[in-house]
Amino acid sequence: MLSANRIVAWFMNLFNPVAVRMGGENINRRTLDNVAKSGLAVEQVTDLAAGIVKLIEARKT
């Protein structure tokens, strides 16, 4: 998940192509926005690691 911290996000965007080649996953996704766009109602978001890892609790609307 892309960090809300602008400096960390800049480095994540810079490093993303390397991460994709190494592990196949994008590290700069806007996961919270995608959950909301999917039609789920976000109930709670818990930061687990510097704004990069989050626990998103959502329910079907």
Beta strands, then each sheet from edge to edge (+ up, - down):
strand 1: 40-49
strand 2: 53-60
sheet 1: 1+ 2-
end
